[in-house]
Amino acid sequence: MNIRPILLATCIACAAAPAAAQVVVKDAWVRATVAQQKATGAFLQITSPSDARLVAVSAVGVPIVEIHEMSMHDGVMKMRAVPSLALPAGQAVALKPGGYHVMLMDLKQALPAGSTLPLTLVVEDKAGKRERIEVQAQVRAPGAAQPAHGH
């Protein structure tokens, strides 16, 4: 039996299979903190190739990490945790100051400007399949210039 035609057919099938599109995260950053400060925000831009949801975020050394929404109600800014954030197919979703963002709480130590904080994002597709995305978020001083693109 000649195995070469089988191997060739297998290689062609593998090459023809579309590569799985990946969730893309850009401009991940965290607002720097000072000693004794127990909370701060993390911000980023996330694009999913198909309808999905951001369902969880974790950060190395941070006990409480939540996805939050900020909104205005009767002239008062309100913030609340949300269980997930919709990621419409192909649309960049910005988590930014004054809107959706990630809250990092119960900090045990300061996050100095110039350092990085590893974040793990968990994205769930419509079928319930979860993808973990590792991101290195830059820690930036409050008031530092933010990226102009995408915001």
N, C-alpha and C positions, 0 to 999 in steps of 0.2 A: 504494500500500500504506500502510495506516494503522499507524504504529509504536506508537501509544499503548497498544493492548491488550497488546502484547509487553512494553513497559516496565512497565505495571501488573502483569502476571503476574510479571515479574522482581522487582519491588519486594515483592510479596506473598510470594514464595518466600524472599527474603532476610529479611524480617521474621519469617517463620514458623520459620526455622532457629534452633535453640536456640543461645544464646551458649555458647561453650566455657567450662566451669568452670575456674577457675584455682586453682593451688596457693597457699595462704595461709601466710605466715610472720608470726609475732607475737613480740614481746618479745625481739628479737635483741640480745644484749649480749656484751661481751668483758671478761674480767677484766684490769684495768690491770696494767701491769708497771713495774718500776723499772729504772734503768740497769743494764746488764750481764745482765739476765734474758733468756734466749734462748727461752723458751716460755711459753705461756699457753693458756687455753681460751676457746672461743666457745660460746654457749648460745642456744637459741631454741626456739620451738614451731612445728611445721610440720604443715599439714593438706592432704591431697590429696583431691580429689573422687572419684578412682578409685584402685584399687590401683596403686602405683608404688613406686619406690625412689629414695632420695637416693644418687646415685652419685659425686658429686664436690663439693668446695667449694674455692674459691680466694679469696684476699684480696690486695688491693692492697699490694705491697711486702713480702709474706710468702713466702719461698721454699718452705716445706714446710707444706702444709695437709692434714690427714688426719681422717677420721671415726674416732672411737675409741669403745671400749666399756670401761667399768669394771665389775668384778665381784669378788665375794668368793669365794676358794677356800681352804678349810681355814684360815679366819681371816686370810688375807692378801689385801689389795686388789691386784688385777691390772688392768693397762691394756694394751689391744692395739688395733692398727689393724684396721678391718673394711673389706671392699671396697665395701659398700653398706649401707644401712639401709632396712628395709621400711617403707612408708607405707601401712597398710591404708586402704581407702576410707572417707572421712568421719571418721576417728579422728585426733585431735590427738596427735602424737608429740612428746614433750618431750625435748630435748637439754639436760641439766642437770648440775650438779656431782654427782659420784657415780654417774652413769649414762652413757648415750650422750652424746657431746659432740664438738666439733670442736677438734682440737689445732692450734695455730699455732706452728710451730717455726722455729728458725734466725733469730729476729728480729734485725734489723740496728739497730733503735732502739727505745727505750721507747715503750709505748702509754700515754699519760697519761690519767688519769681526766678525763672531760668532753669528750674528743674522740670522733670517730666513725671506724669502720673499714668501708670498703665490702667486702662479701662477695658472691660470686657462687655460688649453689647450682645444681647441675645435677640435675634430677629426670627419671627415665626411666619411661615408662609400660609396660604389658605388651606393647605392640606395638613397643617399642624407640624410640619417639619421645622426644626429649629437649627439656626446657624449661629455659631459664636464668632464674633469678630473682635480681634485684639487690636487695640489702638493705643498709641503713645501720645497722650495729651500734653501739650506744652503748658506750663504754669506761667501765667503772665500777670504783671503788676496791674492793679486797678487803674483804669484810665489809659493803659497802653494801647497803642494803635492796633486795631483789629483788621483782619483781612478785608479788603474792599470788595472782592469778587464774591458773588453769591449771597450777599447780605444787603 
